[in-house]
């Protein structure tokens, strides 16, 4: 009788296992389409700048926009059974002598360093990370004295806008891990705490984009920008990946992560995305894929790590992923990516952006694991 019961259980389990494998395969398929479209069109895209004029041309290859793309592309390259993605990324580093972008202190210009470190880990070539170490050392010995306030002199020499928490902190954590030198980690944690003390709303468990939004209202609601908080959640994850889970630093970041996850659980839209103004979804009904991709990445990672309750959060990320995939067009272009900005705004069915693609590929990398992909 026991053997019969076990056989029945196995027969019931096999279709579920097959369905899981099919879902993992589908995730990988759509990621490949999006990655290939982006690479094929990388030098020819148009983008809408903050001044609302349509500009032709590409972003600088070391700009934060591309840096965010490369972060997601690196995660895809590690999954793909084709070396061409790593070679595409490697060529970017080689072409630019493995340098960060032009501003020494500005977090945005550190973003590309995350990809350099991943490439170093694969190819073991010291030249890939030496310029990063040199620049971080310079900052350590010449720290910015600027205040965190938005209008203070040289204010963006410190992380006084929430996007910065995606751009720079993971680089510091990575270099600390590689060099086994805690000075990089200590500096990063100190500055991260300063940003959080300044911009984190304890009541709402969300970050203001910068000081200029604190106390401001949009249709009667506090302004918490979706992509801005997406930057933070994804940054938290990319930092925690580098840390000892038993360390005090990890526990500090995990506490913030859990608070944000609980809030995001409550404010997901019925369609599966998150509104561009997180507390004002009835005023921002247009889907937006960059912030929602970062949230999907962050929450799916938490499930995969056993941090978030799968029964509670899995339906959330599955609904979100379904919505995101629904905004990939036939050619593989991810649509409804909000243009460059700093606040809730508009997104369009015929517009994309490189950072949105990076966020989508990051989300896919964790959804693939969620469905049992190796």
SERO-4910 file (N, C-alpha, C, O; in steps of 0.05 Angstrom, whole numbers):
BEGIN
 pado doro    nc1    nc2    nc3   cac1   cac2   cac3    cc1    cc2    cc3    oc1    oc2    oc3
  Unk    A     17    -24      0      0      0      0     17     25      0     12     45    -14
  Unk    A     39     25     17     57     48     18     69     54     -9     72     77    -17
  Unk    A     77     32    -24     89     36    -50     69     48    -70     76     65    -86
  Unk    A     44     40    -67     23     50    -85     19     80    -80     17     96    -99
  Unk    A     19     88    -54     15    116    -47     38    133    -57     35    155    -67
  Unk    A     63    122    -54     87    136    -64     86    139    -94     94    160   -105
  Unk    A     77    119   -108     75    121   -137     55    142   -146     59    157   -165
  Unk    A     32    142   -132     11    162   -138     22    190   -133     18    209   -149
  Unk    A     36    194   -110     48    220   -104     68    229   -125     69    252   -133
  Unk    A     84    209   -135    103    215   -156     90    224   -182     98    243   -195
  Unk    A     68    209   -189     54    216   -213     41    244   -212     39    258   -232
  Unk    A     32    251   -188     20    277   -184     42    299   -185     37    322   -193
  Unk    A     66    292   -175     88    311   -174    100    317   -201    108    340   -206
  Unk    A    102    297   -218    116    300   -243    104    322   -261    120    337   -273
  Unk    A     78    324   -264     67    346   -281     75    373   -270     80    392   -285
  Unk    A     75    375   -243     83    401   -231    112    407   -237    119    430   -242
  Unk    A    129    387   -235    158    391   -241    162    399   -270    178    416   -276
  Unk    A    147    386   -288    149    393   -317    140    422   -321    152    436   -337
  Unk    A    118    430   -308    108    457   -311    129    477   -302    133    498   -314
  Unk    A    143    471   -280    164    488   -269    186    491   -289    196    514   -294
  Unk    A    195    469   -301    216    470   -321    208    486   -345    224    501   -357
  Unk    A    183    483   -353    173    499   -376    173    529   -370    180    545   -387
  Unk    A    166    536   -346    166    564   -338    194    575   -338    199    597   -348
  Unk    A    213    559   -328    241    568   -328    251    572   -356    265    592   -362
  Unk    A    244    554   -374    252    556   -402    240    581   -415    253    595   -430
  Unk    A    215    587   -409    202    610   -420    215    636   -410    218    655   -425
  Unk    A    223    637   -384    237    660   -373    263    664   -389    269    687   -397
  Unk    A    277    643   -393    303    645   -407    299    654   -436    315    669   -447
  Unk    A    278    644   -449    272    652   -476    267    682   -479    279    695   -496
  Unk    A    250    693   -461    244    721   -464    268    738   -456    271    760   -467
  Unk    A    284    729   -437    308    744   -430    327    746   -453    339    767   -459
  Unk    A    330    723   -468    347    723   -491    338    742   -513    354    757   -525
  Unk    A    312    743   -517    301    761   -538    306    790   -530    314    806   -547
  Unk    A    302    796   -505    306    824   -496    335    832   -497    342    854   -506
  Unk    A    352    814   -488    381    819   -488    391    823   -517    407    841   -522
  Unk    A    383    805   -534    392    806   -562    382    831   -576    397    844   -591
  Unk    A    357    839   -571    347    863   -583    363    887   -574    369    905   -589
  Unk    A    368    888   -548    382    911   -537    411    913   -548    419    935   -555
  Unk    A    425    892   -550    452    892   -561    451    901   -591    467    917   -600
  Unk    A    432    890   -606    430    897   -634    424    926   -639    432    938   -659
  Unk    A    409    938   -620    401    966   -623    415    985   -604    407   1008   -602
  Unk    A    436    976   -592    448    992   -570    459   1019   -579    457   1039   -564
  Unk    A    470   1021   -603    482   1046   -612    462   1064   -627    470   1085   -637
  Unk    A    438   1055   -631    420   1070   -648    395   1081   -635    377   1092   -648
  Unk    A    393   1077   -609    368   1085   -595    366   1115   -592    385   1130   -591
  Unk    A    341   1124   -590    335   1151   -583    326   1151   -553    317   1131   -543
  Unk    A    330   1173   -540    321   1175   -513    310   1203   -507    319   1222   -519
  Unk    A    292   1204   -488    280   1230   -481    294   1240   -456    294   1228   -435
  Unk    A    307   1263   -459    322   1274   -437    304   1288   -417    280   1291   -422
  Unk    A    315   1297   -395    300   1310   -374    287   1336   -383    266   1344   -372
  Unk    A    298   1349   -402    287   1374   -412    264   1370   -431    255   1389   -444
  Unk    A    256   1344   -434    232   1336   -450    237   1338   -480    218   1334   -496
  Unk    A    261   1344   -489    266   1344   -518    276   1317   -526    290   1303   -511
  Unk    A    269   1309   -550    278   1283   -560    306   1287   -572    310   1303   -590
  Unk    A    325   1272   -561    353   1274   -570    361   1248   -585    354   1226   -576
  Unk    A    376   1252   -606    386   1228   -620    413   1221   -609    429   1238   -600
  Unk    A    419   1195   -610    446   1187   -602    445   1168   -578    424   1164   -566
  Unk    A    467   1157   -572    469   1138   -550    480   1152   -525    492   1173   -526
  Unk    A    475   1140   -502    488   1148   -478    517   1141   -479    526   1123   -493
  Unk    A    533   1156   -464    562   1148   -461    563   1120   -451    547   1112   -434
  Unk    A    581   1103   -461    582   1075   -453    587   1071   -423    581   1050   -412
  Unk    A    598   1092   -410    603   1089   -381    583   1104   -364    586   1106   -340
  Unk    A    562   1115   -377    541   1130   -363    525   1110   -345    525   1086   -350
  Unk    A    512   1121   -324    497   1105   -306    475   1089   -320    468   1067   -313
  Unk    A    464   1101   -341    442   1088   -356    452   1061   -367    439   1040   -364
  Unk    A    475   1062   -380    487   1037   -390    498   1020   -367    497    995   -369
  Unk    A    508   1032   -346    518   1017   -323    496    999   -312    502    976   -305
  Unk    A    472   1010   -310    449    994   -300    442    971   -320    435    949   -312
  Unk    A    445    977   -346    441    956   -366    461    934   -362    454    910   -362
  Unk    A    486    941   -359    507    921   -356    503    903   -331    510    880   -332
  Unk    A    493    915   -310    488    899   -285    469    876   -292    474    853   -284
  Unk    A    447    883   -306    428    862   -313    439    843   -335    435    819   -334
  Unk    A    454    854   -354    466    838   -375    486    818   -364    489    796   -374
  Unk    A    500    826   -343    519    808   -330    505    784   -318    514    762   -319
  Unk    A    482    790   -305    466    768   -293    456    749   -315    456    725   -312
  Unk    A    448    761   -338    439    744   -360    463    728   -372    460    704   -378
  Unk    A    486    741   -375    509    727   -386    516    702   -370    525    682   -381
  Unk    A    513    704   -343    520    681   -326    500    658   -330    507    635   -324
  Unk    A    476    664   -340    456    643   -346    458    632   -374    453    609   -379
  Unk    A    465    650   -393    464    643   -421    485    622   -428    507    622   -417
  Unk    A    479    605   -446    498    585   -455    513    595   -480    515    581   -500
  Unk    A    523    620   -478    536    632   -501    555    653   -490    547    672   -476
  Unk    A    580    651   -496    601    669   -486    598    697   -498    611    715   -488
  Unk    A    582    701   -518    581    726   -532    573    749   -514    581    772   -519
  Unk    A    557    744   -494    547    765   -477    570    775   -459    573    799   -455
  Unk    A    586    757   -448    609    765   -432    629    780   -450    641    799   -441
  Unk    A    633    771   -475    652    784   -493    642    812   -500    659    830   -503
  Unk    A    616    816   -503    605    842   -508    611    861   -485    619    884   -489
  Unk    A    607    851   -461    613    868   -437    643    873   -434    652    895   -428
  Unk    A    659    852   -439    688    854   -437    699    875   -457    717    890   -450
  Unk    A    687    876   -480    696    896   -500    691    924   -491    707    942   -497
  Unk    A    670    929   -476    664    955   -466    686    964   -446    696    986   -447
  Unk    A    693    945   -428    714    951   -409    741    956   -423    755    976   -416
  Unk    A    748    940   -442    774    943   -456    775    969   -471    795    982   -471
  Unk    A    753    975   -485    752   1000   -501    756   1025   -484    767   1045   -493
  Unk    A    747   1023   -458    749   1046   -440    771   1043   -419    770   1057   -399
  Unk    A    790   1025   -424    813   1021   -406    805   1015   -377    819   1021   -359
  Unk    A    781   1003   -374    771    995   -348    768   1018   -328    771   1015   -304
  Unk    A    763   1041   -339    760   1065   -323    730   1069   -316    713   1061   -331
  Unk    A    725   1081   -293    699   1090   -286    693   1115   -302    711   1125   -316
  Unk    A    668   1125   -300    662   1149   -315    676   1174   -303    691   1170   -284
  Unk    A    672   1197   -313    689   1220   -309    689   1233   -282    709   1244   -273
  Unk    A    666   1232   -267    665   1246   -241    675   1228   -219    666   1205   -216
  Unk    A    694   1237   -204    707   1221   -183    688   1211   -162    688   1188   -155
  Unk    A    672   1230   -151    656   1224   -128    627   1215   -135    614   1201   -119
  Unk    A    618   1222   -158    589   1219   -164    582   1189   -167    594   1174   -182
  Unk    A    562   1181   -152    554   1153   -151    547   1142   -178    554   1119   -185
  Unk    A    533   1158   -195    525   1149   -221    549   1139   -237    547   1120   -253
  Unk    A    572   1152   -234    595   1146   -250    611   1122   -240    631   1114   -251
  Unk    A    601   1110   -218    614   1086   -207    599   1061   -216    610   1039   -213
  Unk    A    575   1064   -228    558   1040   -233    571   1019   -250    569    995   -244
  Unk    A    586   1027   -270    598   1008   -288    619    991   -274    625    969   -284
  Unk    A    628   1000   -251    648    984   -236    637    957   -227    652    938   -223
  Unk    A    611    955   -223    599    930   -215    604    908   -237    610    885   -230
  Unk    A    602    916   -262    606    897   -283    636    890   -286    643    867   -291
  Unk    A    653    910   -282    682    905   -283    689    884   -263    706    866   -268
  Unk    A    678    886   -239    684    866   -218    675    838   -226    689    819   -222
  Unk    A    651    836   -236    641    810   -245    659    799   -267    664    774   -267
  Unk    A    668    815   -285    686    806   -306    713    797   -295    725    778   -304
  Unk    A    722    812   -275    747    804   -261    744    777   -249    762    760   -250
  Unk    A    722    772   -236    717    746   -224    717    723   -244    724    701   -237
  Unk    A    709    729   -268    709    709   -289    736    705   -302    745    683   -306
  Unk    A    749    728   -308    774    726   -324    800    729   -308    822    724   -318
  Unk    A    797    738   -283    820    740   -264    842    758   -274    866    753   -271
  Unk    A    834    780   -287    854    799   -297    853    824   -279    833    839   -279
  Unk    A    875    829   -265    877    851   -246    871    879   -258    861    897   -244
  Unk    A    878    882   -283    874    908   -296    844    916   -297    838    940   -300
  Unk    A    827    897   -294    798    902   -296    788    917   -271    768    931   -273
  Unk    A    802    914   -249    793    927   -224    812    947   -212    805    962   -193
  Unk    A    837    949   -222    856    967   -209    847    996   -211    851   1011   -191
  Unk    A    836   1005   -233    827   1033   -234    805   1039   -213    803   1061   -202
  Unk    A    788   1019   -208    767   1022   -188    780   1026   -160    773   1044   -145
  Unk    A    798   1008   -154    812   1009   -128    826   1036   -124    824   1048   -103
  Unk    A    839   1045   -145    853   1071   -143    834   1094   -137    839   1111   -121
  Unk    A    810   1093   -151    791   1115   -147    778   1114   -120    774   1134   -107
  Unk    A    771   1090   -110    760   1087    -84    780   1095    -62    772   1108    -42
  Unk    A    805   1089    -66    825   1097    -47    827   1128    -46    830   1139    -25
  Unk    A    826   1140    -69    827   1170    -70    804   1181    -54    808   1200    -38
  Unk    A    780   1170    -57    757   1180    -43    760   1176    -13    753   1193      3
  Unk    A    771   1153     -5    775   1147     23    794   1167     36    789   1176     59
  Unk    A    815   1175     22    834   1193     33    828   1223     28    841   1241     38
  Unk    A    807   1228     12    798   1255      7    767   1255      8    754   1263    -12
  Unk    A    756   1247     30    727   1245     32    713   1272     28    723   1293     36
  Unk    A    690   1271     15    674   1296     11    665   1307     38    656   1292     55
  Unk    A    666   1333     40    657   1347     64    630   1360     60    620   1375     77
  Unk    A    617   1354     37    592   1366     30    570   1356     50    571   1334     61
  Unk    A    550   1373     53    526   1366     69    508   1349     52    510   1348     27
  Unk    A    488   1336     65    470   1319     50    447   1335     37    433   1325     20
  Unk    A    444   1360     46    422   1376     36    424   1380      6    446   1381     -5
  Unk    A    401   1382     -8    400   1381    -37    414   1405    -50    425   1403    -72
  Unk    A    413   1428    -37    424   1452    -49    451   1460    -39    462   1481    -46
  Unk    A    463   1443    -23    490   1449    -13    511   1446    -35    506   1432    -55
  Unk    A    534   1458    -32    554   1458    -52    565   1430    -56    571   1416    -36
  Unk    A    569   1421    -81    580   1395    -87    563   1372    -74    574   1351    -67
  Unk    A    537   1377    -72    520   1359    -56    520   1330    -67    516   1312    -52
  Unk    A    522   1326    -93    522   1299   -104    549   1285   -103    553   1264   -114
  Unk    A    568   1298    -89    592   1283    -82    587   1263    -60    604   1246    -55
  Unk    A    563   1265    -48    554   1244    -29    528   1232    -39    516   1243    -58
  Unk    A    519   1211    -27    495   1197    -37    470   1209    -25    456   1198     -8
  Unk    A    463   1233    -35    440   1247    -23    415   1245    -41    396   1261    -37
  Unk    A    415   1226    -59    391   1220    -75    389   1189    -76    409   1176    -77
  Unk    A    365   1179    -74    362   1150    -69    373   1132    -91    381   1110    -86
  Unk    A    373   1142   -116    384   1126   -139    412   1118   -133    421   1096   -141
  Unk    A    427   1135   -119    455   1130   -114    460   1104    -99    482   1092   -102
  Unk    A    440   1094    -85    444   1070    -69    445   1045    -86    453   1024    -76
  Unk    A    437   1047   -111    441   1025   -130    468   1028   -144    481   1008   -149
  Unk    A    476   1053   -149    499   1058   -167    526   1051   -154    542   1038   -166
  Unk    A    530   1061   -130    557   1060   -119    561   1039    -97    582   1026    -97
  Unk    A    543   1037    -77    549   1018    -55    557    990    -62    575    979    -49
  Unk    A    544    977    -83    553    950    -89    583    949    -98    597    929    -92
  Unk    A    592    970   -111    621    971   -119    639    970    -95    658    955    -94
  Unk    A    632    986    -74    648    986    -50    648    959    -36    668    950    -26
  Unk    A    624    947    -35    622    920    -22    638    899    -37    651    882    -25
  Unk    A    637    901    -64    652    882    -80    682    884    -76    696    864    -73
  Unk    A    692    909    -77    721    913    -74    730    905    -46    752    895    -42
  Unk    A    713    910    -26    720    901      1    723    871      3    741    860     16
  Unk    A    704    857    -11    705    828    -11    730    817    -26    743    799    -16
  Unk    A    736    829    -48    759    820    -64    785    825    -50    803    808    -49
  Unk    A    788    849    -39    813    857    -27    815    847      2    837    847     14
  Unk    A    793    838     13    791    830     42    799    853     60    811    849     81
  Unk    A    793    877     51    799    901     66    773    915     74    757    923     58
  Unk    A    768    916    100    743    925    111    739    955    109    717    966    113
  Unk    A    760    970    102    758    999    101    737   1007     79    723   1027     83
  Unk    A    736    992     58    717    999     37    688    994     46    670   1010     41
  Unk    A    684    972     60    658    965     71    649    985     92    626    994     92
  Unk    A    668    993    109    661   1012    131    653   1039    119    634   1051    129
  Unk    A    667   1048     99    660   1073     87    632   1072     74    615   1090     77
  Unk    A    627   1050     60    601   1047     46    578   1046     66    558   1060     62
  Unk    A    581   1031     87    560   1029    107    554   1056    120    531   1064    124
  Unk    A    575   1071    126    572   1097    139    557   1116    121    539   1130    130
  Unk    A    563   1116     95    550   1134     76    521   1125     70    503   1141     67
  Unk    A    517   1098     69    491   1087     65    472   1095     88    449   1102     84
  Unk    A    483   1093    112    467   1101    135    460   1130    135    438   1138    142
  Unk    A    479   1147    126    474   1176    124    451   1181    105    433   1198    111
  Unk    A    451   1168     82    429   1171     62    403   1162     74    382   1175     71
  Unk    A    403   1139     86    378   1128     98    367   1145    120    343   1150    120
  Unk    A    384   1155    137    375   1173    158    362   1198    146    344   1210    158
  Unk    A    371   1206    123    363   1231    110    337   1227     94    320   1245     94
  Unk    A    334   1204     80    313   1202     60    292   1180     66    272   1179     52
  Unk    A    297   1163     85    279   1141     90    256   1150    108    260   1161    130
  Unk    A    231   1146     98    207   1153    114    200   1128    130    191   1108    120
  Unk    A    203   1130    156    199   1107    174    170   1098    174    164   1074    178
  Unk    A    152   1117    171    124   1110    172    116   1094    147    100   1075    149
  Unk    A    126   1102    124    118   1089     99    137   1068     90    131   1052     72
  Unk    A    161   1066    102    181   1047     95    190   1049     66    195   1029     52
  Unk    A    191   1074     57    200   1080     29    219   1104     30    220   1119     50
  Unk    A    234   1107      8    254   1129      6    243   1152    -11    231   1147    -32
  Unk    A    247   1176     -1    243   1199    -19    266   1200    -39    288   1191    -33
  Unk    A    260   1210    -63    281   1211    -83    304   1229    -74    327   1221    -77
  Unk    A    298   1252    -63    318   1270    -52    304   1290    -33    279   1288    -31
  Unk    A    319   1307    -21    307   1325     -1    285   1342    -12    266   1350      3
  Unk    A    286   1349    -38    266   1367    -49    238   1355    -49    218   1370    -53
  Unk    A    235   1329    -46    209   1316    -46    198   1312    -17    174   1306    -15
  Unk    A    214   1316      3    204   1312     30    184   1334     37    190   1358     34
  Unk    A    161   1325     46    139   1344     53    122   1353     29    101   1365     33
  Unk    A    130   1346      5    114   1352    -19     92   1331    -23     95   1308    -15
  Unk    A     70   1339    -36     48   1321    -41     41   1321    -71     44   1342    -85
  Unk    A     31   1299    -80     22   1296   -108     -6   1284   -106    -10   1261    -99
  Unk    A    -26   1300   -113    -54   1291   -111    -60   1283    -82    -76   1264    -77
  Unk    A    -48   1297    -63    -53   1291    -35    -37   1269    -23    -41   1263      1
  Unk    A    -20   1256    -38     -4   1234    -27     26   1242    -27     35   1257    -43
  Unk    A     41   1230     -8     70   1233     -8     81   1223    -34     71   1204    -46
  Unk    A    103   1235    -43    115   1227    -69    138   1208    -64    160   1215    -56
  Unk    A    132   1183    -70    152   1162    -69    154   1150    -98    136   1135   -106
  Unk    A    175   1157   -111    179   1149   -139    185   1120   -141    202   1109   -127
  Unk    A    171   1106   -159    174   1078   -162    203   1070   -170    215   1054   -155
  Unk    A    213   1081   -191    240   1073   -199    261   1080   -178    280   1065   -174
  Unk    A    257   1103   -165    275   1111   -144    277   1090   -122    299   1083   -113
  Unk    A    254   1080   -113    254   1059    -93    262   1032   -104    273   1015    -90
  Unk    A    258   1029   -131    269   1005   -144    299   1005   -144    311    984   -139
  Unk    A    311   1028   -149    340   1030   -147    349   1021   -119    369   1006   -117
  Unk    A    335   1030    -99    344   1024    -71    342    994    -66    361    982    -56
  Unk    A    318    982    -72    315    953    -66    335    936    -81    346    918    -69
  Unk    A    339    942   -106    359    927   -122    387    932   -111    403    913   -110
  Unk    A    393    956   -103    419    962    -91    423    947    -65    445    937    -61
  Unk    A    403    945    -49    405    930    -24    412    901    -30    429    889    -17
  Unk    A    398    889    -49    403    861    -56    431    858    -67    446    839    -58
  Unk    A    440    875    -85    467    872    -97    489    877    -76    511    867    -79
  Unk    A    483    892    -55    502    895    -33    501    870    -16    523    859     -9
  Unk    A    478    860     -8    476    837     10    488    812     -2    499    795     12
  Unk    A    487    810    -29    499    787    -42    529    785    -36    540    763    -35
  Unk    A    541    808    -31    570    809    -26    578    806      3    602    803      9
  Unk    A    559    805     21    565    806     50    561    779     63    548    761     53
  Unk    A    574    777     86    571    753    103    543    755    117    538    774    131
  Unk    A    526    736    112    499    737    123    498    737    154    478    745    166
  Unk    A    520    730    166    522    730    195    534    756    206    535    760    230
  Unk    A    542    774    188    554    799    197    534    820    205    511    819    196
  Unk    A    543    839    221    525    861    230    517    879    206    495    889    206
  Unk    A    535    882    187    528    899    164    505    887    148    486    901    141
  Unk    A    506    861    144    484    847    129    458    851    144    437    856    131
  Unk    A    458    848    170    433    850    185    422    878    184    397    882    184
  Unk    A    439    898    182    429    926    178    414    929    152    392    940    151
  Unk    A    426    919    130    413    921    104    388    904    102    368    912     90
  Unk    A    389    881    115    366    862    114    342    875    128    319    871    119
  Unk    A    346    890    149    324    902    164    310    922    145    285    923    145
  Unk    A    325    938    131    312    957    112    298    942     90    276    948     82
  Unk    A    311    922     79    300    905     58    273    894     66    253    896     51
  Unk    A    271    882     89    246    870     99    224    891    102    200    886     95
  Unk    A    231    915    111    210    936    114    200    944     87    176    948     83
  Unk    A    218    947     67    209    955     41    192    933     28    172    938     15
  Unk    A    200    908     31    186    885     20    157    884     30    138    880     15
  Unk    A    154    888     56    127    888     68    110    910     57     86    906     53
  Unk    A    122    933     52    106    955     41     98    950     12     76    954      4
  Unk    A    117    940     -4    112    934    -32     90    913    -35     75    914    -54
  Unk    A     89    894    -17     68    874    -17     40    887    -16     22    877    -29
  Unk    A     38    908     -2     12    921      3      3    939    -20    -20    945    -23
  Unk    A     22    949    -36     15    970    -55     19    961    -84     18    978   -102
  Unk    A     22    936    -90     23    926   -117     -5    931   -130    -25    928   -117
  Unk    A     -5    939   -155    -30    944   -169    -44    918   -177    -30    897   -178
  Unk    A    -69    918   -181    -83    893   -190    -72    881   -216    -73    857   -220
  Unk    A    -60    899   -233    -48    890   -258    -21    876   -254    -12    862   -272
  Unk    A     -9    880   -231     17    867   -226     41    885   -224     61    877   -214
  Unk    A     39    910   -235     61    928   -233     59    946   -208     40    942   -192
  Unk    A     77    964   -205     76    984   -183     73   1011   -196     87   1017   -216
  Unk    A     56   1028   -185     50   1054   -197     75   1072   -196     92   1069   -178
  Unk    A     77   1090   -215    101   1108   -215    102   1125   -190    124   1131   -181
  Unk    A     80   1133   -179     79   1145   -152     67   1123   -134     43   1117   -135
  Unk    A     84   1111   -117     77   1086   -104     51   1087    -87     37   1067    -85
  Unk    A     46   1111    -76     22   1113    -59     -2   1125    -75    -23   1130    -63
  Unk    A      2   1131   -100    -18   1144   -116    -26   1129   -141    -28   1141   -162
  Unk    A    -31   1103   -138    -36   1087   -162    -61   1095   -177    -62   1091   -201
  Unk    A    -81   1107   -164   -105   1115   -179   -100   1139   -196   -116   1145   -214
  Unk    A    -78   1153   -191    -71   1176   -208    -50   1169   -229    -44   1185   -247
  Unk    A    -37   1145   -226    -17   1137   -245    -23   1108   -254    -11   1089   -244
  Unk    A    -42   1106   -271    -51   1080   -280    -34   1068   -302    -36   1044   -307
  Unk    A    -17   1084   -315      0   1074   -337     20   1055   -326     33   1061   -306
  Unk    A     24   1032   -337     45   1013   -327     72   1025   -331     77   1042   -348
  Unk    A     91   1016   -315    119   1026   -316    137   1002   -310    133    989   -289
  Unk    A    156    996   -328    170    971   -326    197    972   -312    207    951   -303
  Unk    A    209    995   -309    236    996   -297    234    992   -266    247    975   -255
  Unk    A    217   1009   -253    213   1005   -224    202    978   -218    211    965   -199
  Unk    A    182    969   -233    169    943   -228    189    920   -232    188    900   -218
  Unk    A    207    923   -251    228    902   -255    247    901   -231    253    879   -222
  Unk    A    255    924   -221    273    923   -198    259    911   -174    271    896   -159
  Unk    A    233    917   -170    219    906   -147    216    875   -151    219    860   -131
  Unk    A    211    866   -175    208    838   -180    235    824   -175    235    802   -163
  Unk    A    256    836   -184    283    825   -178    288    822   -148    295    801   -138
  Unk    A    283    844   -134    289    844   -105    272    825    -90    282    811    -72
  Unk    A    246    823    -96    228    806    -81    233    776    -88    233    759    -71
  Unk    A    238    771   -114    243    743   -122    269    733   -109    271    710   -101
  Unk    A    289    751   -107    314    743    -94    309    736    -65    320    716    -55
  Unk    A    292    751    -51    285    745    -24    272    718    -20    277    704     -1
  Unk    A    255    711    -39    242    684    -38    263    663    -42    264    643    -28
  Unk    A    280    667    -62    301    647    -68    320    643    -46    332    621    -42
  Unk    A    325    664    -30    343    662     -7    330    652     18    343    648     39
  Unk    A    304    648     17    290    639     41    285    661     61    278    656     84
  Unk    A    287    686     52    283    709     69    253    716     70    243    723     91
  Unk    A    240    715     47    212    721     45    195    696     43    204    676     31
  Unk    A    172    696     55    154    673     55    144    669     27    131    686     15
  Unk    A    150    646     16    143    640    -12    113    640    -16    103    649    -37
  Unk    A     98    630      3     68    628      0     56    656     -3     36    660    -17
  Unk    A     69    676     10     58    703     10     69    718    -14     54    732    -28
  Unk    A     95    716    -19    107    733    -39    109    721    -67    111    736    -87
  Unk    A    108    695    -70    110    683    -97     87    693   -115     92    699   -138
  Unk    A     62    693   -106     41    703   -124     46    732   -132     38    740   -154
  Unk    A     58    748   -115     64    776   -122     84    778   -144     80    793   -164
  Unk    A    106    763   -143    127    765   -163    118    751   -189    125    760   -211
  Unk    A    102    730   -187     92    717   -211     73    736   -227     74    737   -251
  Unk    A     56    750   -212     38    769   -225     54    792   -237     48    801   -259
  Unk    A     75    801   -223     91    823   -233    106    814   -258    108    829   -278
  Unk    A    118    790   -258    133    780   -281    115    777   -305    123    784   -327
  Unk    A     91    767   -301     72    764   -323     66    791   -335     64    794   -360
  Unk    A     62    812   -318     57    839   -328     81    849   -344     77    861   -366
  Unk    A    105    845   -334    129    854   -348    133    841   -375    138    855   -395
  Unk    A    130    815   -376    132    801   -401    112    810   -422    117    811   -446
  Unk    A     88    818   -412     68    828   -429     75    855   -442     61    863   -461
  Unk    A     96    868   -433    105    893   -445    130    890   -461    144    910   -467
  Unk    A    137    865   -468    159    860   -487    146    856   -514    129    838   -517
  Unk    A    153    873   -533    140    871   -559    151    848   -576    169    834   -567
  Unk    A    140    844   -600    148    821   -617    177    821   -624    189    799   -627
  Unk    A    189    844   -625    218    845   -633    236    839   -609    260    833   -613
  Unk    A    226    842   -585    242    838   -561    248    864   -546    265    864   -528
  Unk    A    235    886   -555    239    912   -541    221    913   -516    197    908   -518
  Unk    A    233    920   -494    218    925   -470    205    952   -471    220    972   -475
  Unk    A    179    954   -468    165    979   -471    157    990   -444    161    977   -423
  Unk    A    145   1013   -444    134   1026   -419    156   1031   -398    151   1029   -374
  Unk    A    180   1037   -408    201   1045   -389    200   1076   -386    202   1090   -406
  Unk    A    196   1085   -362    195   1114   -358    221   1127   -366    242   1117   -359
  Unk    A    220   1149   -381    245   1163   -389    260   1173   -365    250   1172   -343
  Unk    A    284   1182   -370    302   1193   -349    287   1214   -334    274   1232   -346
  Unk    A    288   1214   -308    274   1233   -291    281   1229   -262    300   1216   -255
  Unk    A    264   1241   -245    269   1240   -217    243   1237   -201    243   1239   -176
  Unk    A    221   1234   -215    195   1234   -202    175   1219   -219    181   1213   -242
  Unk    A    151   1213   -209    130   1201   -225    124   1217   -250    125   1242   -249
  Unk    A    118   1203   -272    113   1218   -297     98   1201   -316     77   1190   -310
  Unk    A    108   1198   -340     95   1184   -362    113   1160   -371    137   1161   -368
  Unk    A    100   1141   -383    114   1119   -396     98   1113   -422     74   1118   -423
  Unk    A    112   1102   -442    100   1100   -468    102   1072   -480    122   1058   -475
  Unk    A     82   1063   -496     83   1036   -507    103   1033   -530    108   1010   -539
  Unk    A    115   1055   -539    135   1053   -561    162   1063   -552    179   1069   -569
  Unk    A    167   1066   -526    192   1076   -516    205   1056   -497    192   1042   -482
  Unk    A    232   1056   -498    247   1039   -480    270   1055   -469    274   1078   -477
  Unk    A    286   1042   -452    311   1054   -443    329   1032   -432    320   1011   -422
  Unk    A    355   1036   -435    374   1015   -429    373   1006   -399    376    982   -393
  Unk    A    369   1025   -381    368   1018   -353    344   1000   -347    345    983   -329
  Unk    A    321   1005   -361    298    988   -358    304    959   -366    295    940   -354
  Unk    A    319    956   -388    327    929   -397    345    916   -376    341    892   -371
  Unk    A    363    931   -365    380    920   -344    363    910   -320    369    889   -309
  Unk    A    343    926   -312    326    918   -290    310    893   -297    307    875   -281
  Unk    A    300    891   -322    285    868   -331    302    843   -330    293    822   -321
  Unk    A    326    845   -340    344    821   -340    351    813   -312    354    789   -306
  Unk    A    354    832   -294    359    825   -266    335    810   -255    338    789   -241
  Unk    A    311    820   -260    286    806   -251    285    778   -262    279    759   -248
  Unk    A    290    775   -288    289    749   -300    309    729   -288    303    705   -286
  Unk    A    332    739   -280    352    721   -269    342    708   -243    349    685   -237
  Unk    A    326    722   -227    316    711   -203    290    695   -208    285    675   -194
  Unk    A    274    703   -227    250    687   -234    258    660   -245    245    640   -240
  Unk    A    280    660   -260    291    635   -271    298    616   -248    291    592   -249
  Unk    A    311    626   -228    318    610   -204    293    601   -189    291    578   -180
  Unk    A    273    619   -188    248    613   -174    235    589   -186    222    573   -172
  Unk    A    237    586   -212    224    564   -226    243    540   -229    238    522   -245
  Unk    A    265    540   -214    282    517   -213    305    516   -233    319    496   -236
  Unk    A    308    539   -248    330    540   -267    357    540   -254    360    552   -232
  Unk    A    376    528   -267    404    527   -256    422    545   -272    446    547   -266
***
